[in-house]
């Protein structure tokens, strides 16, 4: 299962969670339950949104900007 990041505009938190690709969390309460974090002062029904994040290194281990992917056969080389 992949990891996803969700952002809550109500409290400014960005939280990483692992779940199936066909699943979508929509509220702070769902995210708190899944990650065992405290709701705090944020209402359980506060909306969250899944944000895009990079799952593959965008620079090589050398830190050079001309990095062309993570290896042969992976499909991420440009």
C-alpha positions in Angstrom: 0.0 0.0 0.0 1.3 3.5 -0.8 1.8 6.4 1.5 -0.2 9.6 1.1 0.0 13.1 2.6 -3.1 14.9 3.7 -3.4 18.6 4.6 -5.9 20.1 7.0 -6.6 23.8 6.3 -8.3 24.1 9.8 -5.1 23.4 11.7 -2.3 23.6 9.1 -1.2 20.0 9.7 0.3 17.8 7.0 0.1 14.1 8.0 1.4 11.0 6.2 -0.8 7.9 6.2 -0.7 4.6 4.4 -3.8 3.2 2.7 -5.1 1.5 -0.4 -5.1 3.3 -3.7 -8.9 3.1 -3.9 -9.4 4.7 -0.5 -9.9 8.4 0.1 -9.9 10.1 3.5 -12.0 13.3 3.7 -12.1 14.5 7.3 -9.7 15.2 10.1 -11.4 12.6 12.3 -10.8 9.9 9.7 -7.2 10.9 9.5 -6.7 11.0 13.3 -8.3 7.6 13.7 -6.1 6.1 11.0 -2.8 7.6 12.3 -3.6 7.5 16.1 -3.1 11.2 16.5 -5.1 13.4 18.8 -7.9 15.5 17.3 -6.7 18.4 19.5 -8.9 21.5 19.0 -9.7 20.6 15.4 -13.3 19.4 14.8 -13.5 15.8 13.6 -15.5 16.8 10.6 -12.9 19.4 9.4 -12.2 18.7 5.7 -8.8 17.4 4.6 -7.3 17.1 1.1 -4.7 14.7 -0.3 -1.7 16.6 -1.5 0.8 15.5 -4.2 4.2 14.5 -2.9 7.2 12.9 -4.6 7.8 9.3 -3.9 10.9 9.1 -6.0 14.1 11.1 -5.4 14.1 14.1 -7.7 17.8 14.6 -7.4 20.5 12.0 -7.5 22.5 11.0 -4.5 25.1 13.5 -5.7 22.5 16.3 -5.5 23.0 17.2 -9.1 20.0 18.7 -10.9 20.5 16.6 -14.1 19.5 13.4 -12.3 17.9 11.1 -14.9 15.9 8.6 -12.8 16.6 6.1 -10.1 17.9 3.3 -12.2 17.5 1.2 -15.3 14.3 -0.6 -15.8 12.3 1.5 -13.3 10.5 3.7 -15.8 11.2 7.0 -14.1 14.2 8.0 -16.3 13.3 10.9 -18.7 
